Each structure stands twice: as C-alpha cells, then as structure tokens.
Amino acid sequence: MKYFNVAGPCIEGKHYMLSATERLHSELTELIKDEQYYIIHAARQTGKTTLLLNLRDTINAERKYYALYCSLENVQSFPNPEQGIPEIVNCLKMDIRYSNLPNKLDFAKNLDGIEIGGRLRAAITDFCVSLDKPLIIFFDEADCLGENTLITFLRQLRNGFVNRGNIPFPISIALVGMRNIRDYKASIRENAATLGTASPFNIIKQSLNLRNFTEEEVGKLYQQHTTETGQVFEENAVKLAFEQTQGQPWLVNAIACEIIEQQLKKDYSKPITAEMVSEAINTIILRRDVHIDQLLDKLKEERVQKVIEAMILGESKIDRMSDDFNYVKDLGLVRLQDKAVVPGNPIYGEVIIRTLNFNEQMSLESSDRFSEYDMPKYYKNNTVDMTLMLQDFQQFWRENSDVWQERFQYKEAAPHLILQAFLQRVFNGGGDVHREMAAGRERLDLCITYKEKKYPVELKINRGKQSIERGIEQTLRYMDTLGCTEGWLVAFDRDTEKPWNEKIYQKPETVNGKTVHVFGC
C-alpha cells in the first residue's frame, strides 16, 4: 500500500505523489528542445530531486537523448578546485556506472596530465564522443559548491557550451538547488573573486522556480489516499492543511503522515477532520523534524537575520531587490503577500518565533521563579484578565529586560520575542497565540484565543507620540478584523536614557465604543 513520503524523493507506485514535471513542464520542454542551460531552484524538500529523476527516466524512455542525474552534495566539503573538481568527476563516474548509458566504464579513463581547469570538461567531452545520442545532465545540489570550486566548475561548463558546435558536449544542463542564479553570483562576489568578461553565468538561459502545491493539488494528493483506502479527508481538513502550509510539499505530506500513522494508527474507518490537522501541525511544530531544523538553522546567518528581524518588527526597510531578500525567499522562509513580506507559511512563522525564543521559553517554564505567571491567576469566569497579565509583564520587563535582551542574537526584535515567550508560558496548554507578521506594517499582530474568545494584542516599537497614535489606529483595525471591541497595544521604548517611570504606563483609549489598552514598556 502507498504512503505519504517525508524522507527523500518520491517513488511512483510506492508513495502518494503528484507529477513534479507538471509544475514546470512547458518551460522545461522548451529549454531542452532549444538545447539550453538553465537553473531550477526551490526551497528544501519541494520535489526537486523527484522532478529530476522523473525527467531522467522520461527522457531516456523516449530514446531521443541520453539523460543523467548527478548529485553534487558530496562536493560541499571541497571548496578548492584541486579537490573539488576531481570529486565532481568521481560523482559523475559513480552515477554513470550505475546508469543505463552505454560505454559507462570508459568515463574519465584518460585524464592523466590534464590540469584541474580543464579536467571536468575533458571527461564529459570524451564521454559525449563515445555516445550515439546527445547527452543531458541534471546537476542536483549544485548550489552547495563552495568558493573556487564553483567558479572552476562553471567556467568549464561555459567552455564546453561555447565550443559544442565543434567539440561534443551536453546539449542541455540543469543546475538545481535552493538558490537562484543571483545568489550564485552573490556568493562569488562576496569572496572577492573576479569573473572577468567571460562570465560563466552568461550561458544560463533561464532560472525556474519549482512552485508549491495549489489548494486543488493538495486535494488531489489526499484524494489518492481516499481512492486507495476509502478514508476521506473532510473539505475543511484539506482547506486548513493548505492554509497552514501554503502548499509546501513536505509539510502537506507530513500532516497526512502524522494523522494516518500516528494519530489513527492506520485505522482507515475514520474520516480525517480539521481538528486532526490542527493536532498534527502542533505535533510537527513541537517535534522539530529534520526538515524544519535544517531550514531554521539558516536563522543564524546574518543575511537571513536582516530579513526575518525586519519582518518580526513589521519594518519596511527590506530591500526586495537585494540578494539577501531573494536568498531568504528562495529558502522558503518568507514570501510576498499583497506586497508585504510574510512568513513562507503560518507553520514556518510559528516555528521561527519558537526557535528564536526557545531558550527563554524553557527558562520561563522550568524556573520556580516564574511560577507566579500561570494561567489560573489570569482566569476569571471563562475569560482572561489581559490587563492584569500585561501589568505583570510590565514589571517582569522592568526587572529583567537588560539581562534577557543580551541573550538574543536578534537583539532588535528581542522585546517582541520576550513578550511572546512570556505569553507562551502563561497560555501553555490553556490557550493559543496566533501571530501575524509582515514587514511594512510597522507592528506585529497577536490574537490570543481562550475558550473561543479572542484577545487582539499588537506589539510595536515606540518611536514617539505619532507612533503611539498610529498604533492605536492599527489596533482598532485589527480589532475590527477579529470582530472585537477590546484590544491591547504594547509599545516598547528602546531609549536607554529614559527613566522607567516614564516608559512604564497604562492608558485606555476609547474610540467609537471600542477600547484600546495602551501598555508602555
């Protein structure tokens, strides 16, 4: 019986899967037909390897070309071409040896005396000479090549490309990875390596992005399981899975896998509900599977911090034409929605915050010192006393902010992260904290839900009177969105010279029968 795959490429007949080629089919067909070199980029575990293996098999079955798949992941440890280029040749040799290509034992046999700067090209050219049909190569994980190995690799591809009218060379090559061509260039420039006039990038015809699933495609994928087992995914379950994942393929599969294999223990008699999807999402977030851990490890990078920190604060200083922004977008950590920079999907948004305040959250949950900040203290008649809770936070912030802010790599966003860690401590197991982050909105919106009642909270950096007035307006709009008549605005004053008795205050503002409680911190 098939199952939802969360490890490695999908295999037809073994896994539930959608055709990856359909997401890029027309563009790829034209590029191969026109004998072009190109880049395919997408975030981690979106189906790139599945696409390449499918393309390789399809092309070989048509018998017009020979197609070869080669992963360069092992070359990551060899940044210098003296080691990196021979390792690329070895990767090709291994993949050719176990392929259905003819003359496979002859690859790279006569390379003695050939310098590193021409060895890869010579090996590929000699092999193309021995073939009776043109060759296509898909280089997977191409963006893991480091420093001068990348430059030397690309230069040899360029030399082969420009001379292939007289000297045999692959008619089409794909460089596949998480990064777009702009970031290949940025990586080289950062290392001060000159590309000169004969840029190895000027042979790249196009850079293609392998998109996520649409909501309709998520439904089709889940329907495969229904067809095979009779187990139904309710409409609201499919809708919620798409909303929370935005069609990210690994997450879509992981949710279904968690429900079917862990929650239901393969009991196919029960329909899959939206409540099951919510529970699965929470489990995936807390468990931090390898997919999420690998992605969030990128948060440590300075170029990623610039974008993510601005998004948390709601600042509009992100240059959307910059290599840094495009790099973070290509990783899948952020996307554009209505011209705003938002998390790649709500699940990533949640794990970003939880990752950045993880140590502080653990400190709050494990220390007896903070036992006073428990849900029962703020619970009254099925409602939450938000005013009392935020008064306690003000005191906590006054006493601990200097020490706690120093713990964070993301120091500009530390106030927002600490308050969210505090809220998670209070509502752990007793309520939910939903976050709406977007660069350019000048704030971070939180919606706390408890006993089906909503409590809108807005976080903002206090930049003066106009900033507070603007924050009140924004909170009122957010309250309207949620259908609430009461909201809370927490404004952090980062002026280290200002005394605490001026920073800490509480003031209710009532507009048209709606109240915003402003808390200065």
Disulfide bonds with the S-S distance in Angstrom:
none
